[in-house]
Amino acid sequence: MKTIAIVGATGLVGEKLTEILQDKLTEYKVRFFGSASVGTRKTFRNKRVTIENCESLTCGGIDYAVFTANEEVALKYVPELVK
């Protein structure tokens, strides 16, 4: 199963994207990442999931990533994920 990372999952755009993905792309595992919201939980597909620290993005296991976070976060992590 492929994994999609949503970076900035608790911001306005991240919340809307999460809402859209609830019933779509069900063949993918979705993981949520943030900075200020690390450790908080949200409901996704009727399960409680924990917002992970962005630092763990580069540990592997991510097939696709969608960045809804600010430019600073994207500049820090996108180059590593592309490798």
Secondary structure, DSSP 4 states (H G I P E B T S, - for coil): --EEEEETTTSHHHHHHHHHHTTS-TTSEEEEEESTTTT-EEEETTEEEEPEEGGGGGGS--SEEEE-S-HHHHHHHHHHHH-
